[in-house]
Amino acid sequence: MKDFIKVMKALSDPNRIKIIKMLQHKMMCVCEIKEALQISQPSVSKHLKILEDAGLVDFKKDGLWVNYHLTDGSKSAYVASLMGNLRHWLEEEPEIREILEKIPYIRREEVCRR
């Protein structure tokens, strides 16, 4: 039951749901997520750590970049089930749609230099 509760708690924050929805569309670094959500870098990092600990996101290092992406859920049936459903949920929510519309215009080379 611990794993189930960890996943559910990770998904209990609106910003973490927004991060999941963004990562469904593309791999992103912290500065890109920060720009999209308009929250501080430490807050983004904290949210990503909670999502990572729950098995929902993982990262790959690419030189200086740390790219976050969704996991495939292979380590947890709870993650796999929820991730499958989340792909279809909330796409039409105004807050989610607004953020997803921003993503193509966020350029890491620009926002990470600021």
N, C-alpha and C positions, 0 to 999 in steps of 0.2 A: 504494500500500500504506500510505502514511502516514495517510491518512484512516481506513482500516480499523482500524489499530492505535490511533489516537486514540480512536475510538469504543469499542473493546474495553477499553482502559485505563480510560475513563470509567465503564464498567459493571463494573469489577472490584472495586468497594468496596461492602460491604453497605449503608452509609448512602445511597450514591448510587442504588442499586437501590430502596431504600425511598422516596426522594424521587420517583423516576420513577413508582413505583406510586401514591403519593399524588396526584401531578399528573395521573394518568390519571382521577382522580375529581373533582378540582376545581383551579382556579387558586388559588395560595397565595402569601402573602408570607413573607419570611424568618422573622418572629416566629412565624407559625403552624407552619412547618416545624420551627423550634427547639423549640416546645412539644410537637409530636408525637413528635419523636425524642429529646427530652431531651438535646440536645447544645448547645454554645455557639453564639452568633450568628456569631463568626468562622469556626467549623467549617462551619456551614451555608453561609455565603457562599462559602467556598473550594470546597465541593462543587458549589454552583450554578455557579460560574465554570468548573469543569472540565466540567460537563455542557453548559454554554453553548458553550464552546470546541469541544466535540465535535459540536455541532449538534443536541443532544438536547433542550435547553430554550431558551426565549427569555423575554423579559419585556416587560411593558407598564407604563408609568407611568400612574397614575390619581390625580392630585393628589399627595398625600403618599405614597401607596401605590405600591410596586413589586410587581406581580403576576407570578409565574412560571407558565409553562404549557409544555406539551410542544410541540415543533415538529411539523409535518406530515411531515417527512422529505424534503421536495421538493428539498433541496439535496444530498442524499446517498442513494444507493441502499442503503448499509449501514445508515444510520439508519432509513430507511423500512422495511427488512426486519426489523430487530431490534425496532423499535417495534411493528410489527404482531404479532410473536410475543410480545413482553412483555405485551401486553394480556391474553393468555390464560395466561401462565406465572405461577407463584408465588402465585396468588390464595388458595390453600388453605394456604400456609405459615403456621404459627402466628404468627411475628413480624410478617408482613405483615398478616395478618388483624387482629391486635391493634391495629396502627397505623391501619388503615383504619376500624376501629370507633370510634376516638377522633376522627377528623376532623369528624364532624358536630357535636361538642360543643366544638370549639375556635373561640372567637370572637376575631377579631383585635382588636376594640375592647377586649377585656378583657386579652389577653396582651400587647399592645403598650404598654399603659399601665403595666405593672409596672416 
